[in-house]
């Protein structure tokens, strides 16, 4: 069971989310603006932040970017905006998952459970650093370096890169990668894997359109090139 901070300016919606969480045994704290979200997250170190994008200052994206620079706090972002570009912006800001309104209570709770489960697993297990050529991935330190230079990654990006670096050269399907990130609704979250890979390519590749590290195996999934120097 986890301690969940819900930042949602719609008080009725926030109370609905609180009831879902409490019914499953979690504790839930509600705030209704970005400043309070930052204060509560910093002061109480919750296990999960459920964060609405459209909130009075600072907005959810700003809160997400700020907290991501400070911690590995899992963040589930909620938004009424549903275009691909909107999702990419949210993931770029550091969100671990992205849920578009309206959503079902079952889907919301499934995503909460998976993010909390992943956090608990990460906290309990000490993970080694993985080295693939000039790339080093250190999950416990939340660090990625390429040719000795640090690469800033979101938790979702780090989870995918860690899974691939653990098995360099081996193809992992999107559904396998979901096990390491969130493993929820197939149609939406497999696309989220693609967003994370696209963002990783921007950070790792000299030419993201012609990747040398993160390779696509069409119809199957992704692999990390084992022989990349």
C-alpha positions as CSV (number, residue, x, y, z in Angstrom):
1,X,0.0,0.0,0.0
2,X,1.3,3.4,-0.9
3,X,1.2,7.1,0.1
4,X,-0.3,9.0,-2.8
5,X,-0.3,12.7,-3.4
6,X,-3.1,13.8,-5.7
7,X,-2.7,17.3,-7.3
8,X,-6.0,18.1,-9.0
9,X,-7.6,21.5,-9.1
10,X,-11.1,20.0,-9.7
11,X,-12.0,19.3,-6.1
12,X,-14.8,16.9,-7.0
13,X,-12.5,14.9,-9.3
14,X,-9.8,14.9,-6.6
15,X,-12.2,13.6,-4.0
16,X,-13.3,10.8,-6.4
17,X,-9.6,9.8,-6.9
18,X,-9.1,9.8,-3.1
19,X,-12.0,7.4,-2.7
20,X,-10.6,5.0,-5.3
21,X,-7.2,5.1,-3.6
22,X,-8.5,4.7,0.0
23,X,-10.8,1.8,-1.1
24,X,-7.8,-0.1,-2.2
25,X,-5.9,0.5,1.0
26,X,-3.7,3.5,0.0
27,X,-3.5,6.8,1.9
28,X,-4.2,9.9,-0.2
29,X,-3.4,13.6,0.3
30,X,-5.2,16.1,-1.9
31,X,-3.9,19.5,-3.1
32,X,-5.4,21.8,-5.7
33,X,-2.6,23.9,-7.1
34,X,1.0,23.6,-8.3
35,X,2.7,25.4,-5.4
36,X,1.0,23.1,-2.8
37,X,2.0,20.0,-4.9
38,X,5.6,21.1,-4.8
39,X,5.5,21.8,-1.1
40,X,3.8,18.5,-0.2
41,X,6.0,16.4,-2.4
42,X,9.2,17.9,-0.9
43,X,8.0,17.8,2.7
44,X,6.4,14.3,2.8
45,X,8.2,12.3,0.1
46,X,5.1,10.4,-1.2
47,X,5.3,7.1,-3.0
48,X,3.4,8.4,-6.0
49,X,2.3,11.8,-7.3
50,X,-0.9,11.9,-9.4
51,X,-0.6,15.2,-11.2
52,X,-3.1,17.1,-13.3
53,X,-1.6,19.2,-16.1
54,X,-4.0,22.1,-16.0
55,X,-3.6,23.6,-12.5
56,X,-3.2,27.2,-11.2
57,X,0.5,28.2,-11.1
58,X,2.8,26.6,-11.5
59,X,1.0,24.2,-13.9
60,X,1.5,20.4,-13.8
61,X,4.2,20.3,-16.5
62,X,6.3,22.8,-14.5
63,X,5.8,20.9,-11.3
64,X,6.8,17.7,-13.0
65,X,10.0,19.2,-14.5
66,X,10.9,20.7,-11.2
67,X,10.4,17.5,-9.1
68,X,12.2,15.4,-11.7
69,X,15.3,17.4,-11.3
70,X,15.2,16.7,-7.5
71,X,14.0,13.2,-7.1
72,X,12.9,9.9,-8.7
73,X,9.3,10.3,-7.4
74,X,7.0,8.3,-9.7
75,X,4.5,10.7,-11.5
76,X,1.2,9.8,-13.1
77,X,0.1,12.7,-15.2
78,X,-3.6,13.4,-15.9
79,X,-4.8,15.6,-18.7
80,X,-7.7,16.5,-20.9
81,X,-5.3,17.0,-23.8
82,X,-5.1,13.8,-26.0
83,X,-2.9,14.5,-29.0
84,X,0.4,12.7,-29.5
85,X,2.3,16.0,-29.1
86,X,0.6,16.6,-25.7
87,X,1.7,13.1,-24.5
88,X,5.2,13.6,-25.7
89,X,5.5,16.9,-23.9
90,X,4.3,15.2,-20.7
91,X,6.8,12.4,-21.0
92,X,9.6,14.9,-21.9
93,X,8.8,16.7,-18.7
94,X,9.6,13.5,-16.7
95,X,6.2,11.8,-16.2
96,X,6.3,8.1,-15.8
97,X,2.9,7.6,-17.2
98,X,0.2,9.6,-18.9
99,X,-3.6,9.1,-18.6
100,X,-6.1,11.1,-20.7
101,X,-9.4,12.2,-19.4
102,X,-12.0,10.8,-19.3
103,X,-10.6,7.5,-17.9
104,X,-12.1,4.6,-16.1
105,X,-11.5,4.0,-12.4
106,X,-10.2,0.5,-13.2
107,X,-7.5,1.9,-15.6
108,X,-6.5,4.6,-13.1
109,X,-6.1,2.1,-10.3
110,X,-4.2,-0.3,-12.5
111,X,-1.7,2.3,-13.4
112,X,-1.3,3.3,-9.7
113,X,-0.7,-0.3,-8.7
114,X,1.9,-0.8,-11.4
115,X,3.8,2.4,-10.6
116,X,3.8,1.6,-6.9
117,X,4.9,-2.0,-7.5
118,X,7.8,-0.9,-9.7
119,X,8.9,1.6,-7.0
120,X,8.8,-1.1,-4.3
121,X,10.8,-3.5,-6.5
122,X,13.4,-0.8,-7.2
123,X,13.7,0.1,-3.5
124,X,14.2,-3.5,-2.4
125,X,16.6,-4.7,-5.1
126,X,20.2,-3.5,-5.6
127,X,20.8,-3.3,-9.4
128,X,24.2,-3.4,-11.0
129,X,25.5,-1.0,-13.5
130,X,25.3,-2.2,-17.1
131,X,28.0,-1.3,-19.6
132,X,27.5,-1.6,-23.3
133,X,30.4,-0.1,-25.2
134,X,30.7,3.6,-24.3
135,X,27.2,3.5,-22.7
136,X,26.8,2.9,-18.9
137,X,23.4,2.5,-17.2
138,X,23.3,2.6,-13.4
139,X,19.7,2.1,-12.3
140,X,20.3,2.5,-8.5
141,X,22.1,5.8,-9.0
142,X,19.6,6.8,-11.7
143,X,22.6,7.7,-14.0
144,X,23.3,7.1,-17.6
145,X,26.6,8.1,-19.2
146,X,27.7,8.0,-22.8
147,X,31.4,8.5,-23.5
148,X,31.8,9.7,-20.0
149,X,29.1,12.4,-20.4
150,X,26.0,12.3,-18.2
151,X,22.7,11.8,-20.0
152,X,19.6,13.0,-18.2
153,X,16.8,10.4,-18.4
154,X,13.3,10.2,-16.9
155,X,12.5,7.2,-14.8
156,X,10.5,5.6,-17.6
157,X,13.4,6.1,-20.0
158,X,15.8,4.7,-17.5
159,X,13.6,1.6,-17.0
160,X,13.6,0.9,-20.7
161,X,17.3,1.5,-21.2
162,X,18.1,-0.7,-18.1
163,X,16.1,-3.6,-19.5
164,X,17.8,-3.3,-22.9
165,X,21.3,-2.8,-21.4
166,X,20.8,-5.9,-19.3
167,X,20.5,-7.9,-22.5
168,X,22.5,-6.2,-25.2
169,X,21.8,-7.5,-28.6
170,X,18.6,-9.2,-27.5
171,X,15.3,-8.0,-28.9
172,X,12.6,-7.1,-26.4
173,X,9.0,-6.6,-27.4
174,X,7.0,-3.6,-26.4
175,X,5.0,-5.9,-24.0
176,X,8.2,-7.1,-22.4
177,X,9.4,-3.5,-21.9
178,X,6.0,-2.7,-20.3
179,X,6.8,-5.2,-17.6
180,X,9.8,-2.9,-16.6
181,X,7.8,0.3,-16.9
182,X,4.0,-0.1,-16.2
183,X,2.5,-3.0,-18.1
184,X,-1.0,-1.6,-18.5
185,X,-3.5,-1.0,-21.3
186,X,-1.9,-2.4,-24.4
187,X,-3.1,0.2,-27.0
188,X,-2.0,3.2,-25.0
189,X,1.1,2.1,-23.2
190,X,2.8,0.4,-26.0
191,X,2.7,3.7,-27.8
192,X,4.2,5.2,-24.7
193,X,7.1,2.8,-25.0
194,X,7.6,4.3,-28.5
195,X,7.6,7.8,-27.1
196,X,10.3,6.9,-24.5
197,X,12.5,5.3,-27.2
198,X,12.1,8.4,-29.4
199,X,13.2,10.6,-26.6
200,X,16.1,8.3,-25.7
201,X,17.3,8.5,-29.3
202,X,17.3,12.3,-29.2
203,X,19.6,12.1,-26.2
204,X,21.9,9.2,-27.2
205,X,22.1,9.2,-31.0
206,X,24.1,11.5,-33.2
207,X,21.3,11.2,-35.8
208,X,18.1,10.0,-34.1
209,X,16.6,9.2,-37.6
210,X,19.4,6.7,-38.1
211,X,20.0,5.2,-34.7
212,X,23.1,3.3,-33.9
213,X,22.3,2.4,-30.3
214,X,18.6,1.9,-30.0
215,X,17.5,-0.2,-32.9
216,X,14.0,-1.1,-34.1
217,X,13.3,-4.6,-35.1
218,X,10.2,-4.1,-37.2
219,X,7.2,-6.1,-36.1
220,X,9.0,-7.3,-32.9
221,X,10.4,-4.5,-30.7
222,X,13.7,-2.9,-29.8
223,X,17.3,-3.9,-29.0
224,X,20.4,-2.2,-27.8
225,X,23.3,-2.7,-30.2
226,X,25.8,-4.9,-28.4
227,X,28.7,-4.0,-30.7
228,X,28.4,-0.2,-30.7
229,X,31.8,1.2,-29.7
